[in-house]
Amino acid sequence: MDPIEIHGVCPPNLSPVKDAFAANFTDAPEGLNELAARFSVCIDGEPVLDLWGGYADTARTQPFTDRTLVPVFSTGKAVMGLLIATAVERGLLDYDTPVSAYWPAFGQAGKDRVTVGQLMSHQAGLPGFATTVEPSIWFDRQAVLDGLCAQAPMWPPGTASGYHPITIGYLAGELFRLVDGRTMGTALRQDFPGLDLWIGLPETEHGRVAQLRKPSAAPDLGVIDAIKTAAFLDRGSAPGGRGSTEWRMAEIPSANLHGAARDLARILAVLTDGAFEGRRLLSEATLDAARRQRIFGQDRVLPFVMGWAAGWTLNRDLNIFGPNARALGHCGWGGSCAFADPTTGVSAAYVMTRQSPHLIGDPRALRLIDALYGAL
């Protein structure tokens, strides 16, 4: 097989990152050699590195280019959290106010005191449906919302985090829509023009989407209980039954963002200093409220002791986003990730088409991030 050609931009001082990127195609950790990948880095909001290579299809006939889109699954939650932060900045939401103040129906079944900050840090106790549902329910937004509003929390809200893989997108998306008037997909296009990031991908763009190779093994969730089953393992715990076209077109902010690593790194730069493309987007007060730790401990769904900010995984004790504890971001099914590091001004994103079973901290991404910080 011919060697993979690496494309893009890499300054000489970051050449170890390019070496690590190339090595992931031939000698990746755990044998997870890349089929296609992209790694992009900004410093203080300015793009400094953007590398890509491989093939966009599993048959290796179509090159992966700078216009190829990749579904990043839960990495899109990093963008979802940022959109909520923009609503806080505009005074439409407050992290310490109960969700039910904006959305009365949410307050049913003992959820009337769940705050916006608790919802965004996975403390609301709604990681999935407590009873089995059909996978097709996720294509009926109102049915999902009605069901979650009526459902009692699966643990006392505010006492622990429990990762909400799919449900958080519907809940945060509806909360945003109620106070802003737009869906998150529309707001992303209008408020961040020029970014190749899509929550709800028009069918005209589907030809740009890379094919994925699913992981060869299931992720390790630890000891299985009813909460983890509702989140990940029940038959209706994720969308299904409608085909990839309808799934791509749906607006599910927690699960189906399609985009380019370059623009994920650019938008996450907002979390370093509050600015986007030279325009102040978030004040220091909003940044502090958005980024601060809201819960830390053993997650009820993921098998990790971990901390959550208002929409992002905190790097504290996990060390998946470089060496600095203040870094924060999100990982997605199969290995993608995007993060911001306020200590250094670094924001970065990694996307790939060969998926691994790692829930967080894919070893290919870790190799790139380690090389980046070693070279800075």
SULTADA-V529489 format. One record per pair of residues at least 24 apart in sequence whose C-alpha atoms are under 6 Angstrom apart, sorted by the first residue. I is the first residue (numbers start at 1). J is the second residue. Records with the same first field share a line. If there is no record, write none. Layout:
I: J, J
This chain:
6: 52, 53
7: 51, 52, 53
8: 50, 51
9: 49, 50
10: 49
14: 375
16: 371
17: 368, 371, 372
20: 368
35: 354
36: 352, 353
37: 351, 352
38: 350, 351
39: 349, 350
40: 261, 262, 348, 349
41: 265, 347, 348
42: 346, 347
43: 345, 346
44: 345
45: 269
56: 210
57: 211
68: 208, 209
69: 208, 209, 258, 259, 260
70: 209, 210, 258, 259
71: 257, 258
72: 332
73: 255, 256, 332, 333
74: 254, 255, 332
75: 330, 331, 332, 337
76: 254, 257
77: 254
78: 329, 330
80: 253
81: 311
89: 286
92: 179
106: 149
108: 150
109: 152
117: 310
120: 310, 311
121: 308, 309, 310, 311
122: 161, 162, 163
123: 157, 158, 160, 161
124: 157
125: 153, 154, 155, 157
126: 153
127: 164, 231
128: 230, 231
129: 230
130: 230
133: 236
134: 236
135: 236, 239, 240
136: 239, 240, 241
138: 239
161: 299
162: 299, 300, 301
163: 301
166: 254
169: 252, 253, 254
195: 263
196: 259
197: 258, 259
198: 257, 258
199: 251, 253, 257
200: 248, 249, 250, 251
201: 248, 249
202: 249
212: 353, 354
213: 354, 355
214: 355
215: 355, 356, 357
217: 357
218: 357
219: 357
221: 303
222: 303
228: 301
261: 349, 350
264: 349
265: 347, 348, 349
268: 340
269: 347
272: 342, 345
320: 361
331: 360
335: 362
